Amino acid sequence: MKAAVVDSPGKFVLRDVPQPVCPPDGVIIRVRATTLCPTDLKRSLKLDLPQPPPFILGHELAGTISAVGTGVTSWKAGDRVGLAPRIFCGRCKPCLAGHTNLCKNNLGVGWHIAGSFAEFVVVPGVGMPSLTRLPDDLGFEAASLAEPLACALNSIEVAGVGKDDDVVIIGMGCQGVMQAQLARHFGARTVLGVMRSAKRSEVVRRCASALDELVISSEQRPAESLQKHTDGEGASVVFVSASSGEALQLAKELVRWRGRICVHASIPAGEETLSMDANKLHYQEWTLTGSSSFKQRQYVQSLELIRKGVIQADAMIGARLPLSEIEQGVALMKQREVLKAAIHP
């Protein structure tokens, strides 16, 4: 089969590789659409891989079942499916407590298992609960966005976003845009986005129609804009959705009394320490939390949210390319020309 493998820092090369063999208790998925994630780019650039290259990344996918193991009875060839790429063990303490996103023994598609930048992906028996049947009226491209949407949905739940919240999202990449749409969907009164550069602002405005305002922090102070929208109170919820120590520090300036700060991005080494006035934390009753990955139910819910149009899936995908042109998609993502690039193996 054809696959785009990482063979050197930041370089994806199209190669012929052996097609996976279907396990008796699993299935093979013919990948119909897969989207590029910044994590894939970061891992390829740093060669942060579970084994030496060449390696197949990619974890946001949808497709059709092409082969079924002899012991599988609930699926058949041709079924349209989405695959939640974080396969949990169900046995560790986080799993038993219902926090499968924090599984200590998880298997990751595009990490422990060869990923979706290929024509076919194998789903072992342990991963079968991660398969979800796609509605007939949901396309493969849109369905491939269910994984990032599920991550954003988890952050919304962790932060407890609900009716009449005033929400600020620092960092308006794919996750920030999805958080904006979800925050409004779940009842937020005010939704502000903050981004450092205006380069991708028009794309963000088009995809994040829920925003009351998009603040370009290099041109105006986010705190001033926020005060206008909240009668001087500040934000009840602040998401740090940019991989930046600067974003982490900005959150403290924007949160109000009894506000929640949710860190939803990995922060680069050397910038990850959050310096905070403990008296403000105490007297203002702030809550500081983080969110990571997603649970299976959130993945299933995300497919339905996409089907209902809660996010503008078509608008978010700024490039559609065959597998042979994945490098073009990578370049567009690196240059911040698009929010998402869809690859069709």
C-alpha positions as CSV (number, residue, x, y, z in Angstrom):
1,M,0.0,0.0,0.0
2,K,1.0,3.6,-0.3
3,A,2.0,5.5,2.8
4,A,3.5,8.9,3.7
5,V,6.3,8.0,6.1
6,V,8.4,10.3,8.2
7,D,12.0,9.5,7.3
8,S,13.9,12.6,8.4
9,P,13.0,15.7,10.5
10,G,9.8,17.3,9.2
11,K,9.9,15.3,6.0
12,F,7.0,13.0,4.7
13,V,7.9,10.7,1.9
14,L,5.5,8.6,-0.2
15,R,6.5,4.9,-0.1
16,D,5.2,1.5,-0.8
17,V,4.9,-0.4,2.5
18,P,3.4,-3.8,3.4
19,Q,-0.4,-3.7,3.8
20,P,-1.4,-4.6,7.3
21,V,-2.8,-8.1,8.0
22,C,-6.2,-8.3,9.5
23,P,-6.2,-9.7,13.0
24,P,-8.8,-12.4,13.9
25,D,-10.5,-10.1,16.4
26,G,-10.0,-6.8,14.5
27,V,-10.6,-5.0,11.2
28,I,-8.8,-3.1,8.5
29,I,-10.0,0.4,7.6
30,R,-9.6,1.8,4.1
31,V,-8.8,5.4,5.0
32,R,-11.0,7.8,3.0
33,A,-10.0,11.0,4.7
34,T,-7.5,12.0,7.3
35,T,-6.6,15.5,8.6
36,L,-3.3,16.9,9.6
37,C,-2.8,17.8,13.2
38,P,-0.2,20.1,14.6
39,T,0.9,17.2,16.9
40,D,1.9,15.3,13.7
41,L,4.0,18.2,12.5
42,K,5.7,18.6,15.9
43,R,6.5,14.9,16.2
44,S,7.8,14.7,12.6
45,L,10.0,17.8,13.0
46,K,11.5,16.6,16.3
47,L,11.5,12.9,15.3
48,D,9.6,12.4,18.5
49,L,8.6,8.9,17.4
50,P,8.1,5.6,19.3
51,Q,10.6,3.9,17.0
52,P,13.3,5.0,14.6
53,P,12.0,6.3,11.2
54,P,10.5,5.5,8.8
55,F,7.2,5.8,10.7
56,I,3.6,6.4,9.7
57,L,1.9,9.2,11.6
58,G,-1.8,10.4,11.4
59,H,-4.7,9.9,13.8
60,E,-7.6,12.0,12.6
61,L,-9.4,9.7,10.2
62,A,-12.6,8.2,8.8
63,G,-13.1,5.5,6.2
64,T,-14.7,2.2,5.3
65,I,-14.0,-1.3,6.7
66,S,-12.2,-3.3,4.0
67,A,-11.5,-6.5,5.9
68,V,-13.0,-8.2,9.0
69,G,-11.4,-10.7,11.3
70,T,-12.9,-14.2,11.6
71,G,-14.0,-13.6,15.1
72,V,-15.7,-10.3,14.4
73,T,-19.5,-10.4,14.0
74,S,-20.7,-6.8,14.6
75,W,-19.0,-5.3,11.6
76,K,-18.8,-6.1,7.9
77,A,-16.8,-4.9,4.9
78,G,-18.1,-1.6,3.5
79,D,-19.3,-0.2,6.8
80,R,-18.6,3.5,7.1
81,V,-16.7,4.2,10.3
82,G,-14.8,6.7,12.4
83,L,-12.0,5.6,14.7
84,A,-11.3,7.3,18.0
85,P,-7.5,7.0,17.9
86,R,-6.9,6.8,21.6
87,I,-7.5,3.2,22.6
88,F,-7.9,2.8,26.4
89,C,-7.2,-0.3,28.5
90,G,-10.2,-0.2,30.8
91,R,-8.2,-1.7,33.6
92,C,-6.1,1.0,35.1
93,K,-7.3,3.3,37.9
94,P,-8.0,6.3,35.7
95,C,-10.1,4.1,33.4
96,L,-12.0,2.5,36.2
97,A,-12.7,6.0,37.5
98,G,-14.2,6.9,34.1
99,H,-11.3,9.0,33.0
100,T,-10.2,6.9,30.0
101,N,-8.5,9.9,28.5
102,L,-5.9,9.6,31.2
103,C,-5.4,5.8,30.6
104,K,-2.0,4.7,31.7
105,N,-1.8,2.0,29.1
106,N,-3.4,3.6,26.1
107,L,-2.5,2.7,22.5
108,G,-2.4,5.5,20.1
109,V,-3.1,5.2,16.4
110,G,-0.3,7.0,14.6
111,W,1.9,6.3,17.6
112,H,1.8,2.7,19.0
113,I,-0.1,1.6,15.9
114,A,0.8,2.7,12.3
115,G,-1.2,5.8,11.5
116,S,-3.7,7.1,8.9
117,F,-1.3,8.8,6.5
118,A,-1.7,5.6,4.5
119,E,-4.3,3.7,2.5
120,F,-5.1,1.3,5.2
121,V,-5.1,1.2,9.1
122,V,-5.3,-1.9,11.3
123,V,-7.6,-1.9,14.3
124,P,-6.6,-4.7,16.7
125,G,-9.2,-6.4,18.9
126,V,-8.5,-4.1,21.9
127,G,-9.4,-1.2,19.7
128,M,-12.7,-2.4,18.5
129,P,-14.7,-0.4,21.1
130,S,-13.1,2.8,19.6
131,L,-15.0,2.2,16.3
132,T,-18.1,4.2,15.6
133,R,-20.6,3.8,12.8
134,L,-20.9,7.0,10.7
135,P,-24.4,8.4,9.9
136,D,-25.1,8.2,6.2
137,D,-25.4,12.0,5.9
138,L,-21.9,12.7,7.4
139,G,-19.0,12.8,5.0
140,F,-15.6,11.3,5.6
141,E,-13.8,14.7,5.7
142,A,-16.2,16.1,8.3
143,A,-16.0,12.9,10.4
144,S,-12.2,13.1,10.5
145,L,-12.6,16.2,12.6
146,A,-14.4,14.3,15.4
147,E,-11.1,13.6,17.2
148,P,-10.0,17.2,17.6
149,L,-13.6,18.3,18.3
150,A,-13.7,15.6,21.1
151,C,-10.6,17.1,22.6
152,A,-12.2,20.6,22.5
153,L,-15.4,19.2,24.0
154,N,-13.4,17.6,26.9
155,S,-12.0,21.0,27.7
156,I,-15.4,22.6,27.7
157,E,-16.7,19.9,30.1
158,V,-13.6,20.2,32.4
159,A,-14.0,24.0,32.6
160,G,-17.7,23.6,33.2
161,V,-18.8,26.1,30.4
162,G,-22.5,26.7,30.6
163,K,-25.3,29.3,30.6
164,D,-24.2,33.0,30.9
165,D,-20.4,32.2,31.1
166,D,-18.1,34.9,29.7
167,V,-15.4,32.9,27.8
168,V,-12.0,33.9,26.5
169,I,-10.0,31.6,24.3
170,I,-6.3,32.5,24.0
171,G,-5.0,30.9,20.8
172,M,-7.3,30.5,17.8
173,G,-6.0,27.5,16.0
174,C,-8.2,24.5,15.3
175,Q,-8.8,23.9,19.0
176,G,-9.6,27.5,19.8
177,V,-12.1,27.8,16.9
178,M,-13.8,24.6,18.0
179,Q,-13.9,25.8,21.6
180,A,-15.6,29.0,20.5
181,Q,-18.3,27.2,18.7
182,L,-18.9,24.7,21.5
183,A,-18.9,27.5,24.2
184,R,-21.7,29.2,22.4
185,H,-23.6,26.0,21.8
186,F,-23.5,25.2,25.5
187,G,-24.9,28.6,26.5
188,A,-22.0,31.0,26.9
189,R,-23.1,34.7,27.0
190,T,-19.8,36.1,25.6
191,V,-17.1,34.4,23.6
192,L,-13.9,36.3,22.8
193,G,-10.9,34.9,20.9
194,V,-7.4,36.2,21.2
195,M,-4.6,35.6,18.7
196,R,-1.2,37.2,18.4
197,S,-1.1,37.8,14.7
198,A,-3.8,38.9,12.2
199,K,-2.4,36.6,9.5
200,R,-5.1,34.0,9.8
201,S,-7.8,36.2,11.3
202,E,-10.2,36.1,8.3
203,V,-10.2,32.3,8.3
204,V,-10.8,32.3,12.0
205,R,-13.7,34.8,11.8
206,R,-15.3,32.7,9.0
207,C,-15.0,29.4,11.0
208,A,-15.7,30.8,14.5
209,S,-18.9,32.6,13.8
210,A,-19.8,32.3,17.5
211,L,-17.1,34.9,18.4
212,D,-18.3,38.3,19.7
213,E,-14.9,39.7,19.0
214,L,-11.5,38.4,17.7
215,V,-8.8,40.4,19.5
216,I,-5.4,40.6,17.8
217,S,-3.1,41.0,20.9
218,S,-0.3,42.6,18.9
219,E,-2.6,45.4,18.0
220,Q,-4.9,45.9,21.1
221,R,-4.9,44.8,24.8
222,P,-7.2,41.8,25.3
223,A,-8.1,43.0,28.8
224,E,-9.6,46.3,27.5
225,S,-11.8,44.5,24.9
226,L,-12.9,42.0,27.5
227,Q,-13.9,44.8,30.0
228,K,-16.3,46.3,27.4
229,H,-18.1,43.0,26.9
230,T,-18.4,42.1,30.6
231,D,-19.1,45.4,32.3
232,G,-15.6,45.4,33.7
233,E,-15.9,42.0,35.4
234,G,-13.6,39.9,33.3
235,A,-13.9,36.3,32.1
236,S,-15.5,33.5,34.0
237,V,-13.6,31.0,31.9
238,V,-10.2,31.4,30.2
239,F,-8.8,28.8,27.9
240,V,-5.1,28.7,27.3
241,S,-5.2,27.1,23.8
242,A,-1.9,28.4,22.5
243,S,1.4,26.7,23.1
244,S,2.9,29.8,24.6
245,G,4.1,30.9,28.0
246,E,2.9,34.3,27.1
247,A,-0.6,32.9,26.7
248,L,-0.3,31.2,30.1
249,Q,0.6,34.5,31.8
250,L,-2.1,36.5,30.0
251,A,-4.8,34.2,31.4
252,K,-4.2,35.6,34.9
253,E,-5.0,39.2,33.6
254,L,-8.3,38.2,32.1
255,V,-10.0,35.9,34.7
256,R,-12.5,37.4,37.1
257,W,-13.7,36.4,40.7
258,R,-14.5,32.7,40.9
259,G,-13.1,32.3,37.4
260,R,-11.7,29.1,35.9
261,I,-8.4,28.9,33.9
262,C,-8.1,25.8,31.8
263,V,-4.8,25.0,30.2
264,H,-5.5,23.2,26.9
265,A,-2.1,23.3,25.2
266,S,1.3,21.9,25.9
267,I,3.7,24.7,26.8
268,P,7.3,24.7,25.5
269,A,10.1,23.8,27.8
270,G,11.4,26.9,29.6
271,E,8.0,28.6,29.4
272,E,5.8,26.2,31.3
273,T,6.1,27.6,34.8
274,L,3.1,29.6,35.8
275,S,3.8,32.3,38.4
276,M,0.7,33.2,40.3
277,D,-0.3,35.4,43.2
278,A,-1.5,32.9,45.7
279,N,-3.6,35.5,47.5
280,K,-5.6,36.2,44.3
281,L,-6.1,32.5,44.0
282,H,-7.3,32.4,47.6
283,Y,-9.4,35.6,47.8
284,Q,-10.9,35.5,44.3
285,E,-11.5,31.7,44.5
286,W,-10.0,31.0,41.2
287,T,-9.9,27.5,39.8
288,L,-6.8,26.4,37.8
289,T,-7.2,23.2,35.8
290,G,-6.1,21.4,32.6
291,S,-7.7,19.3,29.9
292,S,-6.1,16.5,27.8
293,S,-7.4,14.3,25.1
294,F,-11.0,12.9,25.1
295,K,-13.2,10.0,26.2
296,Q,-15.0,7.7,23.8
297,R,-18.4,9.1,24.6
298,Q,-17.1,12.6,23.7
299,Y,-15.9,11.3,20.3
300,V,-19.3,9.8,19.6
301,Q,-21.0,13.1,20.7
302,S,-18.6,15.0,18.5
303,L,-19.7,13.1,15.4
304,E,-23.3,14.2,16.1
305,L,-22.3,17.8,16.8
306,I,-20.5,17.9,13.4
307,R,-23.6,16.4,11.7
308,K,-25.7,19.1,13.3
309,G,-23.4,21.8,12.0
310,V,-22.2,23.1,15.4
311,I,-18.8,23.6,13.8
312,Q,-18.2,24.7,10.2
313,A,-16.4,21.6,9.1
314,D,-16.2,22.5,5.4
315,A,-14.9,26.0,6.2
316,M,-12.2,24.6,8.6
317,I,-10.7,22.4,5.9
318,G,-8.7,24.9,3.9
319,A,-6.9,22.4,1.6
320,R,-7.8,19.0,0.2
321,L,-5.0,16.9,-1.2
322,P,-4.1,13.4,-2.3
323,L,-1.6,11.5,-0.2
324,S,1.1,12.1,-2.7
325,E,0.9,15.9,-2.0
326,I,0.9,15.6,1.8
327,E,4.0,17.8,1.9
328,Q,2.0,20.7,0.5
329,G,-0.5,20.3,3.3
330,V,2.3,20.3,5.9
331,A,3.7,23.5,4.4
332,L,0.3,25.2,4.5
333,M,-0.2,24.2,8.1
334,K,3.3,25.4,9.1
335,Q,2.8,28.7,7.3
336,R,-0.6,29.1,9.1
337,E,-2.4,29.4,5.8
338,V,-5.1,27.0,6.8
339,L,-6.6,25.6,10.0
340,K,-6.8,22.1,8.7
341,A,-5.6,20.2,5.6
342,A,-7.5,17.0,4.6
343,I,-5.5,14.2,3.0
344,H,-7.2,11.6,0.8
345,P,-5.0,8.4,0.6
